[in-house]
Amino acid sequence: RLADVLPIDDSGISPELYKFALQSHFDFTAVDSRQVPLFAVEFDGPTHANPKQVKRDRKKDALCEHFRFPLLRIGIPFLRDKYRSLDLLTWFVEVWFLSRAWDEAE
């Protein structure tokens, strides 16, 4: 659930977003070795063009923006296309962790 990743209690978000965070989930959440959430991934397939789903996606985006929590939205082409023999989602995740390691090493 979003509520398991984002610190929604006493955060000042609206009751609507609070309820949404309790009922919704991320498709994939990357965590560090201490299980601290680092970023989330959402797979936006064909159903994400549905007006009801667009509204849900906007709520999820708003929550991530409010908490400054990185969210990667990725469509089907990014799972099929390859870069250096990796699908782009795998490549993005690898780059995320390499960038983090670089920053920590500086």
C-alpha positions in Angstrom: 0.0 0.0 0.0 1.0 3.6 -0.5 0.4 4.0 3.2 3.1 1.5 3.9 5.6 3.5 1.9 4.6 7.1 2.5 4.3 8.7 5.9 0.7 9.8 5.5 -0.3 10.1 9.2 -0.4 13.7 10.3 1.0 14.8 7.0 -1.6 17.4 6.1 -2.9 15.6 3.0 -6.6 15.7 2.3 -9.0 13.0 3.6 -9.5 11.9 0.0 -5.8 11.3 -0.6 -5.4 9.7 2.9 -8.1 7.2 2.1 -6.7 6.6 -1.4 -3.2 5.9 0.2 -4.8 3.3 2.5 -6.4 1.5 -0.4 -3.9 1.7 -3.2 -0.5 0.2 -3.9 2.6 0.7 -6.0 3.3 -2.0 -8.6 6.9 -2.2 -7.5 8.9 -0.5 -4.7 12.7 -0.5 -4.5 14.1 -0.5 -1.0 17.6 -0.3 0.5 19.2 -2.9 2.7 17.3 -1.5 5.7 14.0 -1.8 3.9 13.7 1.9 3.5 11.7 2.8 0.4 13.8 4.5 -2.3 11.4 4.8 -5.3 8.4 3.2 -6.8 7.6 2.0 -10.3 4.2 2.0 -11.9 3.4 0.0 -15.1 1.1 2.1 -17.2 -0.6 -0.3 -19.6 -3.5 0.2 -21.9 -6.0 0.5 -19.0 -4.3 3.7 -17.9 -6.0 5.6 -20.6 -9.4 4.9 -18.9 -10.7 8.2 -17.3 -11.2 6.4 -13.9 -7.6 5.2 -14.0 -6.3 8.6 -15.1 -7.9 10.0 -11.9 -6.3 7.4 -9.7 -2.9 7.9 -11.4 -3.2 11.7 -10.7 -3.8 11.0 -7.0 -0.8 8.7 -6.8 1.3 11.3 -8.6 0.1 14.0 -6.2 1.0 11.9 -3.1 4.4 11.1 -4.5 5.0 14.8 -5.2 3.8 15.8 -1.8 6.2 13.5 -0.1 8.9 14.0 -2.7 9.0 10.3 -3.3 10.4 9.3 -6.7 7.9 7.5 -8.9 8.8 6.1 -12.3 5.9 5.5 -14.6 6.8 3.1 -17.4 4.8 1.8 -20.4 5.0 -1.4 -22.4 7.6 -0.1 -24.9 10.1 0.4 -22.1 9.8 -3.2 -21.1 10.4 -4.4 -24.7 13.1 -2.0 -25.9 16.7 -2.9 -25.0 19.6 -0.8 -24.0 23.0 -2.5 -23.6 21.1 -5.8 -23.6 18.8 -4.7 -20.8 15.2 -3.7 -20.9 14.9 -0.1 -20.1 13.2 -0.7 -16.7 16.2 -2.8 -15.6 18.6 -0.2 -17.0 16.8 2.6 -15.2 16.9 0.7 -11.9 20.6 0.0 -12.4 21.4 3.6 -13.1 19.4 4.7 -10.0 21.6 2.5 -7.7 24.8 3.4 -9.5 24.0 7.1 -9.1 23.2 6.7 -5.4 26.5 4.8 -4.9 28.4 7.5 -6.7 26.8 10.2 -4.5 27.6 8.3 -1.3 31.2 7.8 -2.4 31.8 11.5 -3.0 
